[in-house]
Amino acid sequence: MKALILLISLLGSLCQASDWATDYEAILLKSKALSKPVLIDFYADWCGPCKAMDKMTLPDEKVVTQLENYLLVKVDIDKYPK
């Protein structure tokens, strides 16, 4: 579990915002069709650590390389609290 949390944190900083989808349902359908795992970044605009991860972690080349193995989706917890 700790490794998964660390991986999610690392992934957030390596990816550019344009690499992340925002339609959760569409990504789930695509995941099933491609048999590819989904990585979900739950965030909030007011979240300082979320912003730090986007700025410092997700752009890292090692993280970007690992993220290529996933379909990426960002979910704003203020817009979609469930």
C-alpha positions, 0 to 999 in steps of 0.5 A: 500500500505504501508503494502504491501511495508513493507511486501515485505521488511520483506520477503526479509530478511527471505528467503534463496537465495535457496528458491527463484526462478529466472524464473518469467514465470515458477512461474506465471504458477505454481501460476495459477496451485496451486492458490498460490500468487507470491511474487516478489523481484525486486533487483540489485546486486549493491543495498545496501538496497537489500543486507541488506534486504537479510542479515537481514530481509529475514532470520528472522523466522517470515518472513520465516514463512509468506513467506511459503504462497507465491511462491517466485521469484527474478528478477534482474532489470539489466537483466530484466529491463521491 
